[in-house]
Amino acid sequence: MLSITTLGYIAALCTTCSFVPQVLHILKTRDTQSISLAMYSIFVTGVALWLIYGLLVIDLPIIIANAITLILASIILILKVKDVATSKQNCLPKPALDKA
């Protein structure tokens, strides 16, 4: 019979590993245009809170899964924020040069 803790580890493995292909794709292509900044911001906040919860209740599957997921999702979020900042900077008008 499968123990509850084993079930937790399997669930943690599945949800955590689901981020690996996205992180690898973004690191390879440097393309974050199709992902939502708001979604990843909220998601990273939620994962951080789940990690804190896991630490408070001392639940190892929750701690491990959310610590790893926090790292992976934060990589995506950081790259997205950099991409948005670069896009905004490229859209700013260039200062005119004085012809004196």
PyMOL commands that place a pseudoatom at each C-alpha (Angstrom):
pseudoatom trace, name=CA, resn=MET, resi=1, chain=A, elem=C, hetatm=0, pos=[0.000, 0.000, 0.000]
pseudoatom trace, name=CA, resn=LEU, resi=2, chain=A, elem=C, hetatm=0, pos=[1.225, 3.488, -0.880]
pseudoatom trace, name=CA, resn=SER, resi=3, chain=A, elem=C, hetatm=0, pos=[1.856, 5.673, 2.159]
pseudoatom trace, name=CA, resn=ILE, resi=4, chain=A, elem=C, hetatm=0, pos=[0.553, 9.225, 2.328]
pseudoatom trace, name=CA, resn=THR, resi=5, chain=A, elem=C, hetatm=0, pos=[4.117, 10.553, 2.492]
pseudoatom trace, name=CA, resn=THR, resi=6, chain=A, elem=C, hetatm=0, pos=[5.108, 8.552, -0.599]
pseudoatom trace, name=CA, resn=LEU, resi=7, chain=A, elem=C, hetatm=0, pos=[2.077, 9.953, -2.394]
pseudoatom trace, name=CA, resn=GLY, resi=8, chain=A, elem=C, hetatm=0, pos=[3.244, 13.434, -1.377]
pseudoatom trace, name=CA, resn=TYR, resi=9, chain=A, elem=C, hetatm=0, pos=[6.727, 12.812, -2.775]
pseudoatom trace, name=CA, resn=ILE, resi=10, chain=A, elem=C, hetatm=0, pos=[5.313, 11.521, -6.071]
pseudoatom trace, name=CA, resn=ALA, resi=11, chain=A, elem=C, hetatm=0, pos=[3.021, 14.538, -6.379]
pseudoatom trace, name=CA, resn=ALA, resi=12, chain=A, elem=C, hetatm=0, pos=[5.928, 16.848, -5.521]
pseudoatom trace, name=CA, resn=LEU, resi=13, chain=A, elem=C, hetatm=0, pos=[8.112, 15.203, -8.149]
pseudoatom trace, name=CA, resn=CYS, resi=14, chain=A, elem=C, hetatm=0, pos=[5.449, 15.590, -10.845]
pseudoatom trace, name=CA, resn=THR, resi=15, chain=A, elem=C, hetatm=0, pos=[4.625, 19.228, -10.155]
pseudoatom trace, name=CA, resn=THR, resi=16, chain=A, elem=C, hetatm=0, pos=[8.250, 20.259, -9.694]
pseudoatom trace, name=CA, resn=CYS, resi=17, chain=A, elem=C, hetatm=0, pos=[9.524, 18.460, -12.785]
pseudoatom trace, name=CA, resn=SER, resi=18, chain=A, elem=C, hetatm=0, pos=[6.805, 20.089, -14.876]
pseudoatom trace, name=CA, resn=PHE, resi=19, chain=A, elem=C, hetatm=0, pos=[8.758, 23.365, -14.724]
pseudoatom trace, name=CA, resn=VAL, resi=20, chain=A, elem=C, hetatm=0, pos=[12.038, 21.923, -16.007]
pseudoatom trace, name=CA, resn=PRO, resi=21, chain=A, elem=C, hetatm=0, pos=[11.099, 21.916, -19.731]
pseudoatom trace, name=CA, resn=GLN, resi=22, chain=A, elem=C, hetatm=0, pos=[9.873, 25.532, -19.540]
pseudoatom trace, name=CA, resn=VAL, resi=23, chain=A, elem=C, hetatm=0, pos=[13.018, 26.714, -17.760]
pseudoatom trace, name=CA, resn=LEU, resi=24, chain=A, elem=C, hetatm=0, pos=[15.268, 24.888, -20.248]
pseudoatom trace, name=CA, resn=HIS, resi=25, chain=A, elem=C, hetatm=0, pos=[13.316, 26.287, -23.196]
pseudoatom trace, name=CA, resn=ILE, resi=26, chain=A, elem=C, hetatm=0, pos=[13.523, 29.858, -21.905]
pseudoatom trace, name=CA, resn=LEU, resi=27, chain=A, elem=C, hetatm=0, pos=[17.216, 29.540, -21.062]
pseudoatom trace, name=CA, resn=LYS, resi=28, chain=A, elem=C, hetatm=0, pos=[17.873, 28.192, -24.569]
pseudoatom trace, name=CA, resn=THR, resi=29, chain=A, elem=C, hetatm=0, pos=[15.749, 30.664, -26.551]
pseudoatom trace, name=CA, resn=ARG, resi=30, chain=A, elem=C, hetatm=0, pos=[15.739, 33.647, -24.175]
pseudoatom trace, name=CA, resn=ASP, resi=31, chain=A, elem=C, hetatm=0, pos=[12.117, 34.123, -25.280]
pseudoatom trace, name=CA, resn=THR, resi=32, chain=A, elem=C, hetatm=0, pos=[9.676, 34.977, -22.515]
pseudoatom trace, name=CA, resn=GLN, resi=33, chain=A, elem=C, hetatm=0, pos=[7.237, 36.948, -24.644]
pseudoatom trace, name=CA, resn=SER, resi=34, chain=A, elem=C, hetatm=0, pos=[4.468, 34.342, -24.505]
pseudoatom trace, name=CA, resn=ILE, resi=35, chain=A, elem=C, hetatm=0, pos=[4.370, 33.979, -20.719]
pseudoatom trace, name=CA, resn=SER, resi=36, chain=A, elem=C, hetatm=0, pos=[2.462, 36.206, -18.345]
pseudoatom trace, name=CA, resn=LEU, resi=37, chain=A, elem=C, hetatm=0, pos=[4.390, 38.417, -15.941]
pseudoatom trace, name=CA, resn=ALA, resi=38, chain=A, elem=C, hetatm=0, pos=[1.347, 38.710, -13.661]
pseudoatom trace, name=CA, resn=MET, resi=39, chain=A, elem=C, hetatm=0, pos=[0.807, 34.937, -13.570]
pseudoatom trace, name=CA, resn=TYR, resi=40, chain=A, elem=C, hetatm=0, pos=[4.431, 34.154, -12.730]
pseudoatom trace, name=CA, resn=SER, resi=41, chain=A, elem=C, hetatm=0, pos=[4.539, 36.924, -10.109]
pseudoatom trace, name=CA, resn=ILE, resi=42, chain=A, elem=C, hetatm=0, pos=[1.482, 35.535, -8.356]
pseudoatom trace, name=CA, resn=PHE, resi=43, chain=A, elem=C, hetatm=0, pos=[2.673, 31.954, -8.777]
pseudoatom trace, name=CA, resn=VAL, resi=44, chain=A, elem=C, hetatm=0, pos=[6.131, 32.628, -7.292]
pseudoatom trace, name=CA, resn=THR, resi=45, chain=A, elem=C, hetatm=0, pos=[4.480, 34.391, -4.350]
pseudoatom trace, name=CA, resn=GLY, resi=46, chain=A, elem=C, hetatm=0, pos=[2.162, 31.413, -3.805]
pseudoatom trace, name=CA, resn=VAL, resi=47, chain=A, elem=C, hetatm=0, pos=[5.024, 28.912, -4.010]
pseudoatom trace, name=CA, resn=ALA, resi=48, chain=A, elem=C, hetatm=0, pos=[7.037, 30.962, -1.502]
pseudoatom trace, name=CA, resn=LEU, resi=49, chain=A, elem=C, hetatm=0, pos=[4.046, 30.920, 0.851]
pseudoatom trace, name=CA, resn=TRP, resi=50, chain=A, elem=C, hetatm=0, pos=[3.654, 27.147, 0.392]
pseudoatom trace, name=CA, resn=LEU, resi=51, chain=A, elem=C, hetatm=0, pos=[7.331, 26.759, 1.242]
pseudoatom trace, name=CA, resn=ILE, resi=52, chain=A, elem=C, hetatm=0, pos=[6.864, 28.798, 4.418]
pseudoatom trace, name=CA, resn=TYR, resi=53, chain=A, elem=C, hetatm=0, pos=[3.794, 26.700, 5.266]
pseudoatom trace, name=CA, resn=GLY, resi=54, chain=A, elem=C, hetatm=0, pos=[5.764, 23.493, 4.722]
pseudoatom trace, name=CA, resn=LEU, resi=55, chain=A, elem=C, hetatm=0, pos=[8.540, 24.754, 6.981]
pseudoatom trace, name=CA, resn=LEU, resi=56, chain=A, elem=C, hetatm=0, pos=[6.054, 25.708, 9.699]
pseudoatom trace, name=CA, resn=VAL, resi=57, chain=A, elem=C, hetatm=0, pos=[4.280, 22.339, 9.679]
pseudoatom trace, name=CA, resn=ILE, resi=58, chain=A, elem=C, hetatm=0, pos=[7.544, 20.477, 8.988]
pseudoatom trace, name=CA, resn=ASP, resi=59, chain=A, elem=C, hetatm=0, pos=[6.235, 18.611, 5.948]
pseudoatom trace, name=CA, resn=LEU, resi=60, chain=A, elem=C, hetatm=0, pos=[9.229, 17.422, 3.915]
pseudoatom trace, name=CA, resn=PRO, resi=61, chain=A, elem=C, hetatm=0, pos=[7.441, 16.751, 0.587]
pseudoatom trace, name=CA, resn=ILE, resi=62, chain=A, elem=C, hetatm=0, pos=[5.958, 20.263, 0.656]
pseudoatom trace, name=CA, resn=ILE, resi=63, chain=A, elem=C, hetatm=0, pos=[9.296, 21.810, 1.648]
pseudoatom trace, name=CA, resn=ILE, resi=64, chain=A, elem=C, hetatm=0, pos=[11.333, 20.026, -1.028]
pseudoatom trace, name=CA, resn=ALA, resi=65, chain=A, elem=C, hetatm=0, pos=[8.815, 20.487, -3.841]
pseudoatom trace, name=CA, resn=ASN, resi=66, chain=A, elem=C, hetatm=0, pos=[8.227, 24.145, -3.167]
pseudoatom trace, name=CA, resn=ALA, resi=67, chain=A, elem=C, hetatm=0, pos=[11.895, 24.987, -2.607]
pseudoatom trace, name=CA, resn=ILE, resi=68, chain=A, elem=C, hetatm=0, pos=[12.823, 23.508, -5.992]
pseudoatom trace, name=CA, resn=THR, resi=69, chain=A, elem=C, hetatm=0, pos=[9.745, 24.935, -7.732]
pseudoatom trace, name=CA, resn=LEU, resi=70, chain=A, elem=C, hetatm=0, pos=[10.495, 28.351, -6.235]
pseudoatom trace, name=CA, resn=ILE, resi=71, chain=A, elem=C, hetatm=0, pos=[13.975, 28.272, -7.757]
pseudoatom trace, name=CA, resn=LEU, resi=72, chain=A, elem=C, hetatm=0, pos=[12.717, 27.142, -11.189]
pseudoatom trace, name=CA, resn=ALA, resi=73, chain=A, elem=C, hetatm=0, pos=[9.772, 29.548, -11.334]
pseudoatom trace, name=CA, resn=SER, resi=74, chain=A, elem=C, hetatm=0, pos=[11.947, 32.404, -10.053]
pseudoatom trace, name=CA, resn=ILE, resi=75, chain=A, elem=C, hetatm=0, pos=[14.389, 31.844, -12.915]
pseudoatom trace, name=CA, resn=ILE, resi=76, chain=A, elem=C, hetatm=0, pos=[11.506, 32.218, -15.356]
pseudoatom trace, name=CA, resn=LEU, resi=77, chain=A, elem=C, hetatm=0, pos=[10.176, 35.281, -13.523]
pseudoatom trace, name=CA, resn=ILE, resi=78, chain=A, elem=C, hetatm=0, pos=[13.584, 36.990, -13.417]
pseudoatom trace, name=CA, resn=LEU, resi=79, chain=A, elem=C, hetatm=0, pos=[14.120, 36.415, -17.135]
pseudoatom trace, name=CA, resn=LYS, resi=80, chain=A, elem=C, hetatm=0, pos=[10.599, 37.696, -17.866]
pseudoatom trace, name=CA, resn=VAL, resi=81, chain=A, elem=C, hetatm=0, pos=[11.165, 40.854, -15.796]
pseudoatom trace, name=CA, resn=LYS, resi=82, chain=A, elem=C, hetatm=0, pos=[14.460, 41.473, -17.617]
pseudoatom trace, name=CA, resn=ASP, resi=83, chain=A, elem=C, hetatm=0, pos=[12.712, 40.969, -20.963]
pseudoatom trace, name=CA, resn=VAL, resi=84, chain=A, elem=C, hetatm=0, pos=[9.918, 43.408, -20.072]
pseudoatom trace, name=CA, resn=ALA, resi=85, chain=A, elem=C, hetatm=0, pos=[12.431, 45.988, -18.834]
pseudoatom trace, name=CA, resn=THR, resi=86, chain=A, elem=C, hetatm=0, pos=[14.480, 45.669, -22.024]
pseudoatom trace, name=CA, resn=SER, resi=87, chain=A, elem=C, hetatm=0, pos=[11.361, 45.973, -24.190]
pseudoatom trace, name=CA, resn=LYS, resi=88, chain=A, elem=C, hetatm=0, pos=[10.262, 49.124, -22.390]
pseudoatom trace, name=CA, resn=GLN, resi=89, chain=A, elem=C, hetatm=0, pos=[13.747, 50.604, -22.633]
pseudoatom trace, name=CA, resn=ASN, resi=90, chain=A, elem=C, hetatm=0, pos=[13.833, 49.941, -26.383]
pseudoatom trace, name=CA, resn=CYS, resi=91, chain=A, elem=C, hetatm=0, pos=[10.477, 51.731, -26.811]
pseudoatom trace, name=CA, resn=LEU, resi=92, chain=A, elem=C, hetatm=0, pos=[11.628, 54.961, -25.183]
pseudoatom trace, name=CA, resn=PRO, resi=93, chain=A, elem=C, hetatm=0, pos=[12.224, 57.845, -27.599]
pseudoatom trace, name=CA, resn=LYS, resi=94, chain=A, elem=C, hetatm=0, pos=[15.864, 58.550, -28.228]
pseudoatom trace, name=CA, resn=PRO, resi=95, chain=A, elem=C, hetatm=0, pos=[17.011, 62.019, -27.147]
pseudoatom trace, name=CA, resn=ALA, resi=96, chain=A, elem=C, hetatm=0, pos=[17.531, 64.458, -30.000]
pseudoatom trace, name=CA, resn=LEU, resi=97, chain=A, elem=C, hetatm=0, pos=[21.071, 65.636, -30.611]
pseudoatom trace, name=CA, resn=ASP, resi=98, chain=A, elem=C, hetatm=0, pos=[21.554, 69.377, -30.584]
pseudoatom trace, name=CA, resn=LYS, resi=99, chain=A, elem=C, hetatm=0, pos=[22.875, 70.738, -33.860]
pseudoatom trace, name=CA, resn=ALA, resi=100, chain=A, elem=C, hetatm=0, pos=[24.608, 73.863, -32.714]
for i in range(1, 100): cmd.bond("trace and resi %d" % i, "trace and resi %d" % (i + 1))
show_as sticks, trace
zoom trace
